[in-house]
Amino acid sequence: MNSVPLRELLPDHASHADDRGVPIDRVGIKGLRWPITVWDRANRAQPVVADITATVGLPADVKGTHMSRFVEVLNGVRGELSLHTLPDLLAQLQRRLGARDVQLDVRFPYFMERFAPVSKVASLMEYGAVFHATLSGTVFDFVLEVRVPVTTLCPCSKAVSERGAHNQRSWVDVWVRGHEFLWIEDVVEAVEACASSPLYALLKREDEKYVTEHAYDHPRFVEDLIREVTRALEPKAKWLRVNVENLESIHNHSAWAELEWNTETSVVLGQGGGAPPQRPPEAAAAPSGLGPWLQAKRQAFHWSQAQLAARLGMSASLLSKIESGERHLSPEKFAVVADVLGESPERVSLRAGVVPAELLARVQADPEGFLRWAAG
């Protein structure tokens, strides 16, 4: 007499019908710690321990999903996890769980070897990475998420202080759906180039001097950083979401910003995100001084002070004071103003009463010629 396996005799409540008419977007397992292998840009394997969330979309008429089957499938594909292997893994989950829509989030630490800027001493830096993969029917989608820690230095603090400026560690979180395959290193390097300074795990004294001074020379508001990161990654992306948090060192709160960008609904980003604004014709008699000139340019574009201030990464109150002559535009903003208005940085600098170094050198080399030109 053949015995029936005990499992066949036990009730399977998850397969029962449900009459409440409520589908579930995602249901499954979360917080599964699992060893995987990922590849870096140098074609080296990194064994890491990932935190995995695996889910399915549950139809309204099905009571539940079979949680153990997620682990069974993952157990059968130990090893490499990448954009190349994820579609097959999701297809296995589809078949095993009888689901149309399956999702997998794989969160893991990713290490890159970094070299200190002066001493060149090597150390490992950790970055947070997540693979977000979905398979809906036969349509596969992949989003790479990367968290990059950087240093930011406050432009306002630098402008108002006689000595020094406050800086802080910042978190930049990027979600990107790329045109093509995108390495984690590509995202990290793009973000770090936009910050006041990268972070390093190991620095010698000469490196600390360099990093401190480099940050001072490259101040960034949270608005500056999020815009620069978006511009840097835009050519590589079909869709982006960027989140920046400055862990303020002199406030009991963080400065925070988030934006979402895609190729279909792109806004003007200064490069590649649409055509730059058309330059309105110059007035017959251009106003003198930066403030009146800036006001005239703004009005020619039919922008309010709030609209232009948002584009320049400053408050409407500060812009109002600059237009009225109560405050000066900081030199760090000359290039930003030029980019937004479609002007040259040299013209903006001269409007602000600051002679660019290159132009000053030419005047000093031939002051008589300059005076003749100015008089004529």
BAMARLO-445643 format. One line per 5 residues: number of its first residue (from 1); their letters; for each residue x, y, z of N, C-alpha, C. Coordinates in steps of 0.1 Angstrom, whole numbers, padded with zeros to 4 digits. Last residue first. Layout:
NUM = A = X,Y,Z,X,Y,Z,X,Y,Z | ...
This chain:
376 = GAAWR = 0371,1058,-0271,0366,1059,-0285,0352,1054,-0287 | 0377,1053,-0245,0374,1067,-0249,0368,1068,-0262 | 0382,1026,-0246,0371,1031,-0237,0368,1045,-0241 | 0405,1025,-0263,0393,1018,-0267,0381,1023,-0259 | 0423,1039,-0248,0419,1044,-0261,0406,1038,-0265
371 = LFGEP = 0425,1022,-0225,0419,1036,-0224,0415,1042,-0237 | 0436,1000,-0238,0423,0999,-0232,0417,1012,-0230 | 0461,1010,-0245,0452,1005,-0255,0438,1004,-0250 | 0471,1015,-0219,0469,1026,-0229,0460,1022,-0240 | 0473,0989,-0208,0464,0999,-0202,0461,1010,-0212
366 = DAQVR = 0481,0960,-0214,0480,0972,-0224,0470,0982,-0219 | 0482,0944,-0193,0492,0942,-0203,0492,0954,-0212 | 0459,0950,-0179,0472,0954,-0173,0483,0952,-0183 | 0440,0940,-0196,0440,0954,-0194,0454,0958,-0188 | 0446,0913,-0194,0447,0919,-0207,0448,0934,-0206
361 = ALLEA = 0440,0908,-0167,0454,0906,-0172,0456,0913,-0185 | 0412,0913,-0167,0421,0922,-0160,0435,0921,-0165 | 0404,0890,-0181,0402,0903,-0187,0411,0914,-0180 | 0411,0870,-0163,0417,0870,-0177,0416,0884,-0184 | 0396,0877,-0140,0411,0877,-0140,0417,0877,-0154
356 = PVVGA = 0368,0899,-0145,0374,0886,-0145,0389,0886,-0146 | 0359,0923,-0122,0365,0921,-0135,0372,0907,-0135 | 0328,0930,-0109,0340,0922,-0107,0346,0919,-0121 | 0303,0942,-0111,0315,0950,-0107,0327,0942,-0105 | 0283,0927,-0121,0284,0927,-0107,0296,0936,-0102
351 = RLSVR = 0288,0929,-0148,0276,0936,-0143,0277,0937,-0128 | 0310,0912,-0148,0312,0926,-0151,0300,0934,-0146 | 0297,0887,-0144,0308,0892,-0135,0310,0907,-0136 | 0281,0886,-0167,0275,0886,-0153,0285,0892,-0143 | 0301,0884,-0186,0291,0895,-0186,0285,0897,-0173
346 = EPSEG = 0313,0860,-0179,0321,0872,-0179,0312,0885,-0179 | 0294,0840,-0184,0298,0843,-0170,0306,0857,-0169 | 0270,0850,-0208,0283,0845,-0205,0286,0849,-0191 | 0235,0838,-0207,0245,0848,-0208,0259,0842,-0206 | 0212,0824,-0200,0218,0823,-0214,0228,0833,-0217
341 = LVDAV = 0202,0824,-0175,0198,0835,-0184,0204,0834,-0198 | 0214,0802,-0164,0200,0803,-0164,0195,0813,-0174 | 0242,0807,-0167,0236,0795,-0173,0220,0796,-0174 | 0245,0831,-0153,0248,0830,-0167,0241,0819,-0174 | 0239,0822,-0127,0231,0832,-0133,0233,0832,-0148
336 = VAFKE = 0260,0803,-0124,0246,0799,-0123,0237,0809,-0130 | 0283,0820,-0125,0281,0809,-0135,0267,0804,-0136 | 0278,0835,-0102,0280,0841,-0115,0277,0831,-0126 | 0278,0824,-0076,0266,0823,-0084,0267,0829,-0098 | 0302,0829,-0065,0299,0815,-0068,0287,0813,-0077
331 = PSLHR = 0302,0856,-0059,0309,0852,-0071,0306,0837,-0075 | 0270,0867,-0048,0282,0860,-0045,0289,0855,-0058 | 0256,0898,-0052,0256,0884,-0057,0269,0878,-0054 | 0248,0919,-0024,0256,0916,-0036,0255,0901,-0040 | 0219,0938,-0014,0229,0927,-0013,0236,0925,-0026
326 = EGSEI = 0206,0961,-0022,0209,0959,-0008,0219,0948,-0006 | 0198,0963,-0049,0211,0967,-0045,0215,0966,-0031 | 0175,0951,-0057,0174,0965,-0052,0187,0971,-0048 | 0184,0926,-0065,0178,0935,-0075,0177,0949,-0070 | 0191,0917,-0039,0201,0918,-0050,0196,0928,-0060
321 = KSLLS = 0166,0916,-0027,0176,0925,-0021,0188,0927,-0031 | 0153,0896,-0042,0148,0909,-0041,0158,0920,-0037 | 0169,0874,-0036,0169,0879,-0050,0164,0893,-0050 | 0162,0870,-0009,0176,0874,-0013,0177,0880,-0027 | 0135,0863,-0013,0139,0875,-0005,0153,0880,-0008
316 = ASMGL = 0136,0840,-0027,0131,0852,-0033,0134,0864,-0026 | 0167,0822,-0022,0154,0826,-0017,0149,0838,-0025 | 0183,0802,-0047,0183,0811,-0036,0169,0815,-0032 | 0187,0788,-0072,0190,0782,-0059,0191,0791,-0048 | 0178,0798,-0096,0192,0802,-0091,0196,0796,-0078
311 = RAALQ = 0153,0789,-0098,0162,0785,-0108,0177,0788,-0104 | 0141,0803,-0077,0142,0788,-0076,0152,0783,-0086 | 0143,0829,-0086,0151,0825,-0074,0152,0810,-0073 | 0125,0829,-0107,0139,0831,-0110,0148,0826,-0098 | 0101,0826,-0092,0105,0816,-0102,0120,0817,-0106
306 = AQSWH = 0101,0847,-0074,0102,0834,-0069,0106,0824,-0079 | 0099,0869,-0092,0111,0867,-0084,0112,0853,-0078 | 0085,0856,-0123,0084,0862,-0110,0098,0861,-0103 | 0093,0861,-0157,0094,0853,-0145,0092,0862,-0133 | 0095,0870,-0184,0082,0869,-0177,0082,0860,-0165
301 = FAQRK = 0119,0876,-0194,0115,0862,-0195,0101,0859,-0189 | 0119,0903,-0188,0119,0899,-0202,0115,0884,-0204 | 0122,0901,-0160,0109,0906,-0166,0108,0903,-0181 | 0149,0893,-0159,0138,0884,-0153,0125,0888,-0159 | 0162,0915,-0170,0163,0902,-0177,0151,0893,-0172
296 = AQLWP = 0156,0934,-0151,0151,0936,-0165,0151,0923,-0173 | 0169,0924,-0129,0155,0926,-0128,0149,0927,-0143 | 0195,0925,-0138,0190,0912,-0134,0174,0913,-0134 | 0198,0953,-0140,0200,0944,-0152,0193,0931,-0149 | 0195,0961,-0113,0185,0965,-0123,0186,0957,-0136
291 = GLGSP = 0218,0946,-0102,0205,0945,-0098,0194,0949,-0108 | 0242,0954,-0117,0237,0940,-0117,0222,0940,-0113 | 0244,0984,-0137,0244,0977,-0124,0238,0963,-0125 | 0221,0998,-0160,0234,0997,-0154,0233,0990,-0141 | 0200,0986,-0186,0201,0992,-0173,0215,0989,-0167
286 = AAAAE = 0204,0993,-0220,0204,0983,-0210,0207,0990,-0196 | 0184,1006,-0242,0193,1011,-0233,0194,1002,-0221 | 0169,0987,-0257,0177,0997,-0264,0188,1003,-0255 | 0173,0953,-0245,0166,0967,-0245,0175,0977,-0252 | 0177,0924,-0265,0183,0934,-0255,0175,0947,-0256
281 = PPRQP = 0152,0899,-0268,0161,0909,-0274,0165,0919,-0263 | 0157,0869,-0248,0149,0880,-0253,0158,0890,-0259 | 0168,0837,-0257,0172,0850,-0251,0163,0861,-0257 | 0149,0808,-0249,0153,0818,-0259,0156,0831,-0253 | 0163,0784,-0226,0153,0795,-0229,0158,0804,-0240
276 = PAGGG = 0174,0753,-0242,0176,0764,-0233,0166,0775,-0236 | 0155,0724,-0247,0162,0735,-0253,0163,0746,-0242 | 0164,0695,-0226,0154,0704,-0233,0162,0716,-0239 | 0185,0685,-0212,0171,0683,-0207,0161,0691,-0214 | 0210,0691,-0223,0204,0678,-0226,0190,0676,-0221
271 = QGLVV = 0216,0713,-0198,0223,0705,-0208,0215,0693,-0210 | 0198,0728,-0184,0211,0735,-0188,0218,0727,-0198 | 0175,0717,-0179,0185,0714,-0169,0198,0721,-0173 | 0141,0721,-0183,0154,0726,-0187,0164,0724,-0176 | 0126,0688,-0177,0126,0703,-0176,0140,0708,-0181
266 = STETN = 0110,0660,-0191,0122,0667,-0187,0119,0682,-0187 | 0092,0639,-0195,0087,0651,-0189,0099,0660,-0184 | 0106,0619,-0209,0094,0623,-0214,0089,0637,-0208 | 0129,0614,-0194,0131,0619,-0208,0118,0624,-0213 | 0126,0625,-0160,0126,0615,-0170,0126,0621,-0184
261 = WELEA = 0131,0630,-0125,0133,0635,-0139,0132,0623,-0148 | 0124,0643,-0093,0123,0632,-0102,0124,0637,-0116 | 0140,0653,-0062,0134,0656,-0075,0133,0643,-0083 | 0145,0667,-0030,0142,0656,-0039,0136,0660,-0052 | 0162,0678,-0001,0157,0680,-0014,0154,0667,-0021
256 = WASHN = 0170,0693,0031,0166,0681,0023,0160,0685,0010 | 0189,0697,0060,0184,0704,0048,0182,0692,0038 | 0179,0687,0093,0186,0685,0081,0180,0694,0070 | 0183,0703,0126,0175,0696,0115,0184,0694,0103 | 0195,0720,0143,0190,0708,0148,0180,0702,0138
251 = HISEL = 0226,0732,0128,0212,0733,0130,0207,0720,0136 | 0252,0729,0122,0249,0740,0131,0234,0742,0133 | 0254,0708,0105,0263,0707,0117,0260,0719,0126 | 0229,0688,0088,0234,0701,0092,0242,0701,0105 | 0231,0667,0066,0230,0665,0081,0237,0677,0087
246 = NEVNV = 0214,0670,0037,0225,0675,0044,0223,0674,0059 | 0202,0648,0014,0200,0652,0028,0213,0657,0034 | 0186,0643,-0017,0198,0648,-0010,0194,0652,0004 | 0176,0622,-0042,0173,0626,-0029,0186,0631,-0022 | 0164,0617,-0074,0175,0620,-0066,0170,0626,-0053
241 = RLWKA = 0155,0595,-0100,0150,0602,-0088,0162,0604,-0079 | 0152,0592,-0135,0160,0595,-0123,0151,0599,-0112 | 0152,0576,-0166,0144,0581,-0155,0154,0582,-0143 | 0171,0571,-0185,0158,0573,-0190,0149,0579,-0179 | 0205,0583,-0183,0193,0579,-0177,0181,0580,-0186
236 = KPELA = 0229,0595,-0190,0229,0581,-0188,0216,0575,-0185 | 0225,0623,-0190,0228,0616,-0202,0228,0601,-0202 | 0219,0627,-0161,0209,0628,-0171,0212,0621,-0184 | 0240,0629,-0143,0235,0616,-0146,0224,0616,-0157 | 0245,0657,-0141,0256,0647,-0144,0251,0634,-0149
231 = RTVER = 0220,0668,-0135,0227,0671,-0148,0237,0661,-0151 | 0217,0657,-0109,0208,0654,-0120,0213,0657,-0134 | 0239,0669,-0096,0238,0654,-0097,0229,0650,-0109 | 0231,0696,-0097,0243,0691,-0104,0243,0676,-0106 | 0208,0696,-0082,0207,0699,-0096,0219,0694,-0103
226 = ILDEV = 0217,0688,-0057,0207,0679,-0064,0206,0683,-0078 | 0235,0709,-0051,0240,0695,-0052,0230,0686,-0060 | 0220,0732,-0049,0231,0731,-0059,0234,0716,-0062 | 0203,0725,-0028,0197,0727,-0041,0208,0726,-0052 | 0221,0725,-0007,0214,0712,-0010,0208,0713,-0024
221 = FRPHD = 0249,0744,-0018,0237,0743,-0011,0231,0729,-0015 | 0284,0742,-0017,0272,0737,-0023,0260,0738,-0014 | 0317,0754,-0025,0305,0754,-0016,0293,0749,-0024 | 0346,0749,-0031,0334,0743,-0039,0322,0742,-0030 | 0365,0757,-0014,0365,0763,-0028,0353,0759,-0036
216 = YAHET = 0361,0741,0007,0359,0756,0009,0358,0762,-0005 | 0368,0716,-0003,0354,0719,0001,0351,0734,0002 | 0396,0721,-0005,0388,0718,-0017,0373,0721,-0014 | 0403,0724,0022,0404,0736,0013,0396,0734,0000 | 0398,0698,0031,0392,0710,0037,0392,0722,0028
211 = VYKED = 0414,0682,0014,0400,0680,0014,0393,0693,0020 | 0440,0692,0021,0435,0693,0007,0420,0692,0007 | 0442,0685,0048,0444,0699,0043,0438,0701,0030 | 0439,0658,0046,0429,0666,0054,0430,0680,0049 | 0463,0651,0033,0450,0649,0027,0439,0657,0033
206 = ERKLL = 0482,0657,0052,0482,0665,0039,0469,0663,0031 | 0475,0638,0072,0474,0652,0074,0473,0661,0061 | 0456,0612,0055,0467,0617,0063,0466,0632,0064 | 0426,0592,0056,0433,0604,0052,0445,0607,0061 | 0403,0568,0048,0416,0570,0054,0422,0583,0048
201 = AYLPS = 0378,0570,0036,0379,0562,0048,0392,0565,0055 | 0365,0600,0023,0375,0590,0023,0375,0583,0036 | 0341,0618,0003,0346,0613,0016,0356,0602,0014 | 0345,0646,-0020,0342,0632,-0017,0346,0629,-0002 | 0332,0679,-0016,0343,0670,-0016,0338,0656,-0014
196 = SACAE = 0309,0692,-0026,0321,0700,-0022,0333,0692,-0021 | 0298,0672,-0055,0298,0677,-0041,0309,0686,-0038 | 0301,0662,-0080,0292,0673,-0079,0292,0679,-0064 | 0317,0640,-0079,0322,0652,-0086,0314,0664,-0085 | 0301,0622,-0065,0312,0628,-0058,0317,0640,-0065
191 = VAEVV = 0283,0615,-0086,0278,0622,-0075,0289,0629,-0068 | 0300,0601,-0104,0292,0613,-0109,0288,0621,-0097 | 0309,0580,-0088,0319,0591,-0093,0312,0603,-0098 | 0285,0566,-0084,0293,0571,-0073,0302,0583,-0078 | 0278,0558,-0110,0269,0567,-0102,0277,0574,-0091
186 = DEIWL = 0299,0542,-0118,0295,0554,-0126,0287,0564,-0118 | 0299,0522,-0099,0310,0531,-0098,0307,0544,-0107 | 0278,0507,-0107,0276,0514,-0095,0287,0525,-0094 | 0272,0509,-0142,0280,0504,-0131,0277,0513,-0119 | 0246,0503,-0164,0253,0513,-0156,0259,0507,-0144
181 = FEHGR = 0235,0495,-0196,0240,0490,-0183,0248,0501,-0177 | 0214,0522,-0209,0222,0509,-0210,0226,0505,-0196 | 0197,0541,-0198,0196,0537,-0212,0203,0524,-0215 | 0186,0532,-0164,0195,0537,-0175,0192,0533,-0189 | 0171,0545,-0139,0168,0535,-0149,0176,0540,-0161
176 = VWVDV = 0181,0552,-0106,0183,0554,-0120,0179,0542,-0128 | 0182,0569,-0076,0175,0558,-0083,0176,0561,-0098 | 0204,0580,-0051,0200,0580,-0066,0193,0568,-0070 | 0210,0600,-0024,0204,0587,-0029,0199,0589,-0043 | 0235,0614,-0006,0229,0615,-0019,0223,0601,-0023
171 = WSRQN = 0240,0629,0025,0237,0616,0018,0230,0619,0005 | 0268,0647,0039,0255,0646,0032,0253,0633,0026 | 0284,0663,0066,0282,0651,0057,0268,0651,0051 | 0292,0698,0064,0286,0686,0070,0287,0674,0060 | 0305,0730,0074,0302,0719,0065,0296,0707,0072
166 = HAGRE = 0307,0765,0078,0303,0752,0083,0301,0742,0072 | 0338,0783,0073,0324,0781,0069,0320,0767,0074 | 0364,0808,0080,0358,0795,0078,0344,0795,0074 | 0359,0840,0090,0368,0829,0091,0360,0816,0090 | 0338,0857,0085,0352,0862,0082,0362,0851,0083
161 = SVAKS = 0308,0848,0068,0318,0846,0079,0332,0851,0075 | 0292,0849,0047,0289,0859,0058,0300,0858,0069 | 0300,0830,0028,0299,0844,0024,0298,0854,0036 | 0300,0806,0042,0312,0811,0036,0312,0826,0033 | 0273,0804,0047,0282,0805,0058,0295,0810,0053
156 = CPCLT = 0264,0801,0020,0260,0813,0028,0269,0815,0040 | 0275,0777,0011,0279,0789,0005,0275,0802,0013 | 0286,0751,0032,0275,0760,0030,0280,0773,0023 | 0297,0721,0018,0301,0733,0026,0291,0744,0022 | 0295,0685,0021,0290,0698,0015,0294,0709,0024
151 = TVPVR = 0307,0653,0013,0308,0665,0021,0303,0677,0014 | 0288,0622,0010,0298,0633,0005,0299,0644,0015 | 0278,0589,0003,0280,0600,0013,0291,0609,0007 | 0253,0576,-0017,0267,0581,-0018,0269,0591,-0007 | 0234,0548,-0027,0236,0559,-0017,0251,0563,-0016
146 = VELVF = 0216,0538,-0055,0229,0539,-0049,0229,0551,-0039 | 0197,0516,-0074,0197,0526,-0064,0211,0526,-0057 | 0185,0508,-0106,0197,0508,-0097,0195,0519,-0087 | 0159,0490,-0119,0163,0503,-0114,0174,0501,-0104 | 0144,0473,-0145,0155,0473,-0136,0158,0487,-0132
141 = DFVTG = 0119,0451,-0158,0123,0465,-0155,0134,0464,-0144 | 0104,0431,-0184,0114,0432,-0173,0118,0447,-0171 | 0075,0416,-0194,0082,0429,-0194,0091,0430,-0181 | 0059,0395,-0194,0072,0393,-0200,0080,0406,-0200 | 0044,0400,-0164,0042,0392,-0177,0056,0389,-0183
136 = SLTAH = 0067,0418,-0151,0053,0419,-0152,0049,0412,-0165 | 0093,0418,-0129,0089,0411,-0141,0074,0411,-0141 | 0118,0440,-0115,0104,0435,-0116,0102,0428,-0129 | 0142,0450,-0092,0139,0443,-0104,0125,0438,-0104 | 0166,0470,-0078,0151,0469,-0079,0147,0462,-0092
131 = FVAGY = 0194,0466,-0060,0188,0462,-0073,0173,0461,-0071 | 0212,0490,-0042,0200,0482,-0042,0197,0479,-0057 | 0239,0499,-0020,0233,0497,-0033,0221,0488,-0032 | 0260,0521,-0002,0248,0513,-0002,0243,0512,-0016 | 0295,0519,0000,0284,0526,-0005,0272,0516,-0005
126 = EMLSA = 0326,0522,0017,0314,0515,0015,0303,0524,0010 | 0360,0522,0006,0348,0530,0010,0336,0522,0007 | 0392,0513,0016,0380,0508,0011,0369,0518,0016 | 0423,0529,0006,0414,0524,0016,0401,0520,0009 | 0457,0540,0001,0445,0533,-0003,0436,0529,0008
121 = VKSVP = 0473,0571,-0003,0471,0559,0005,0457,0553,0002 | 0479,0594,-0015,0475,0583,-0024,0474,0570,-0016 | 0483,0619,-0004,0492,0608,-0001,0490,0596,-0009 | 0462,0633,-0018,0476,0637,-0019,0485,0626,-0016 | 0437,0620,-0017,0440,0629,-0028,0455,0633,-0029
116 = AFREM = 0436,0584,-0013,0436,0597,-0007,0442,0607,-0017 | 0416,0562,-0032,0430,0567,-0029,0429,0581,-0024 | 0395,0534,-0028,0397,0548,-0030,0411,0552,-0026 | 0377,0507,-0038,0390,0511,-0034,0392,0525,-0038 | 0344,0501,-0028,0353,0506,-0038,0366,0510,-0032
111 = FYPFR = 0317,0479,-0020,0330,0485,-0016,0338,0489,-0028 | 0284,0478,-0009,0293,0477,-0021,0306,0485,-0018 | 0258,0460,0008,0270,0470,0008,0279,0467,-0004 | 0225,0457,-0006,0238,0452,-0002,0248,0463,0000 | 0193,0445,-0014,0200,0456,-0008,0213,0450,-0003
106 = VDLQV = 0171,0438,-0038,0183,0432,-0033,0192,0444,-0028 | 0139,0431,-0045,0147,0442,-0041,0159,0436,-0033 | 0117,0420,-0069,0128,0416,-0061,0136,0429,-0058 | 0085,0409,-0080,0094,0419,-0077,0105,0414,-0067 | 0061,0398,-0104,0070,0395,-0093,0080,0406,-0092
101 = DRAGL = 0030,0390,-0118,0039,0401,-0114,0048,0397,-0102 | 0018,0365,-0121,0021,0373,-0133,0032,0384,-0129 | 0025,0334,-0105,0022,0348,-0104,0026,0355,-0117 | 0033,0308,-0095,0021,0310,-0103,0016,0324,-0104 | 0056,0304,-0082,0045,0309,-0074,0032,0312,-0082
96 = RRQLQ = 0072,0293,-0102,0071,0286,-0090,0059,0291,-0081 | 0070,0313,-0123,0066,0299,-0125,0063,0292,-0112 | 0081,0336,-0110,0068,0336,-0117,0062,0322,-0118 | 0106,0327,-0103,0097,0330,-0092,0082,0330,-0098 | 0117,0324,-0128,0116,0312,-0120,0106,0315,-0108
91 = ALLDP = 0118,0350,-0136,0109,0341,-0143,0107,0328,-0135 | 0137,0360,-0118,0123,0365,-0117,0113,0356,-0124 | 0159,0347,-0128,0155,0345,-0115,0140,0349,-0113 | 0161,0358,-0154,0158,0344,-0152,0153,0341,-0138 | 0166,0386,-0147,0154,0382,-0155,0151,0367,-0153
86 = LTHLS = 0192,0384,-0132,0179,0388,-0126,0167,0384,-0134 | 0215,0381,-0147,0209,0369,-0141,0195,0372,-0135 | 0222,0407,-0156,0222,0396,-0165,0214,0383,-0160 | 0223,0423,-0134,0213,0426,-0144,0212,0414,-0154 | 0230,0398,-0108,0233,0410,-0116,0222,0412,-0126
81 = LEGRV = 0245,0376,-0088,0233,0383,-0089,0236,0396,-0096 | 0261,0345,-0084,0261,0358,-0090,0247,0363,-0091 | 0248,0325,-0057,0259,0329,-0065,0257,0343,-0071 | 0220,0303,-0058,0231,0310,-0051,0242,0314,-0060 | 0196,0293,-0067,0204,0302,-0076,0214,0309,-0068
76 = GNLVE = 0181,0279,-0049,0186,0272,-0061,0195,0280,-0070 | 0173,0297,-0030,0183,0286,-0026,0189,0279,-0038 | 0154,0311,-0044,0167,0317,-0041,0177,0307,-0037 | 0134,0291,-0044,0139,0296,-0056,0153,0302,-0054 | 0129,0288,-0016,0133,0277,-0024,0140,0281,-0037
71 = VFRSM = 0121,0313,-0009,0134,0309,-0004,0138,0297,-0012 | 0096,0313,-0022,0106,0324,-0025,0119,0319,-0021 | 0082,0293,-0010,0087,0291,-0023,0097,0301,-0028 | 0073,0301,0015,0084,0292,0015,0090,0291,0001 | 0049,0315,0009,0061,0322,0013,0073,0314,0012
66 = HTGKV = 0026,0315,-0014,0033,0305,-0007,0047,0311,-0003 | -0002,0338,-0008,0009,0333,-0016,0017,0323,-0007 | -0038,0338,-0006,-0025,0341,-0002,-0014,0335,-0011 | -0064,0339,-0019,-0062,0342,-0005,-0048,0346,-0001 | -0074,0354,-0049,-0065,0344,-0043,-0063,0348,-0029
61 = DAPLG = -0089,0374,-0062,-0096,0362,-0058,-0087,0351,-0052 | -0072,0395,-0067,-0082,0397,-0057,-0089,0384,-0053 | -0037,0384,-0070,-0050,0388,-0076,-0061,0388,-0064 | -0007,0399,-0059,-0017,0388,-0056,-0031,0392,-0061 | 0025,0401,-0070,0012,0408,-0070,0002,0397,-0068
56 = VTATI = 0052,0391,-0048,0044,0390,-0060,0032,0399,-0059 | 0087,0396,-0036,0072,0397,-0035,0065,0394,-0049 | 0114,0398,-0015,0109,0392,-0027,0094,0391,-0026 | 0141,0415,-0003,0127,0415,-0003,0122,0409,-0016 | 0172,0409,0013,0163,0406,0002,0149,0408,0005
51 = DAVVP = 0203,0419,0018,0190,0419,0025,0180,0419,0014 | 0234,0401,0013,0223,0410,0009,0211,0409,0018 | 0268,0400,0017,0255,0395,0023,0244,0405,0020 | 0291,0394,-0009,0285,0402,0001,0273,0395,0006 | 0319,0390,-0029,0310,0383,-0021,0304,0392,-0010
46 = QARNA = 0327,0404,-0059,0326,0408,-0045,0315,0399,-0038 | 0349,0399,-0086,0337,0395,-0079,0338,0399,-0064 | 0359,0422,-0110,0362,0415,-0099,0350,0411,-0091 | 0358,0441,-0131,0356,0426,-0134,0361,0417,-0123 | 0359,0466,-0124,0372,0461,-0128,0371,0446,-0130
41 = RDWVT = 0333,0471,-0116,0337,0476,-0130,0350,0470,-0134 | 0322,0441,-0099,0325,0455,-0100,0330,0458,-0114 | 0295,0419,-0093,0307,0422,-0100,0309,0437,-0100 | 0284,0400,-0064,0282,0410,-0074,0296,0413,-0080 | 0269,0372,-0049,0282,0377,-0055,0278,0388,-0065
36 = IPWRL = 0254,0366,-0017,0254,0368,-0031,0267,0372,-0036 | 0236,0353,0011,0249,0355,0005,0248,0356,-0010 | 0210,0370,0028,0214,0360,0018,0227,0363,0012 | 0183,0376,0049,0198,0378,0047,0203,0367,0039 | 0152,0390,0044,0160,0377,0042,0174,0381,0040
31 = GKIGV = 0135,0411,0045,0145,0410,0055,0152,0397,0055 | 0104,0397,0035,0112,0408,0036,0122,0406,0047 | 0082,0380,0012,0091,0380,0023,0100,0392,0023 | 0049,0391,0002,0060,0381,0001,0069,0382,0013 | 0032,0412,-0020,0031,0404,-0008,0042,0393,-0009
26 = RDIPV = 0018,0440,-0035,0031,0433,-0032,0029,0425,-0019 | -0009,0446,-0041,0002,0450,-0050,0014,0442,-0048 | -0037,0426,-0040,-0026,0431,-0032,-0015,0434,-0042 | -0073,0432,-0045,-0060,0427,-0049,-0049,0433,-0041 | -0103,0424,-0032,-0092,0434,-0030,-0079,0427,-0034
21 = GRDDA = -0126,0407,-0029,-0124,0416,-0041,-0113,0426,-0040 | -0133,0389,-0011,-0133,0403,-0007,-0131,0413,-0018 | -0131,0361,-0014,-0142,0368,-0020,-0144,0383,-0016 | -0106,0339,-0024,-0110,0350,-0015,-0121,0358,-0021 | -0098,0303,-0023,-0103,0315,-0030,-0106,0326,-0019
16 = HSAHD = -0066,0288,-0012,-0081,0290,-0012,-0085,0303,-0019 | -0040,0286,-0010,-0045,0284,-0023,-0060,0286,-0024 | -0034,0289,0017,-0030,0300,0008,-0036,0298,-0006 | -0042,0265,0029,-0051,0276,0030,-0047,0287,0020 | -0040,0234,0025,-0032,0245,0019,-0041,0257,0018
11 = PLLER = -0038,0208,0049,-0046,0218,0042,-0036,0229,0037 | -0020,0177,0044,-0022,0189,0051,-0029,0200,0043 | -0015,0157,0026,-0027,0155,0035,-0030,0168,0043 | 0008,0163,0013,-0004,0163,0005,-0017,0162,0014 | 0027,0160,0034,0024,0174,0029,0011,0174,0021
6 = LPVSN = 0028,0132,0037,0021,0140,0047,0018,0154,0042 | 0022,0113,0008,0031,0122,0016,0023,0131,0025 | 0006,0082,0012,0005,0095,0007,0014,0105,0015 | 0019,0049,0006,0016,0060,0016,0016,0073,0009 | 0007,0021,-0010,0015,0033,-0011,0010,0044,-0001
1 = M = 0009,-0012,0000,0000,0000,0000,0009,0012,0000
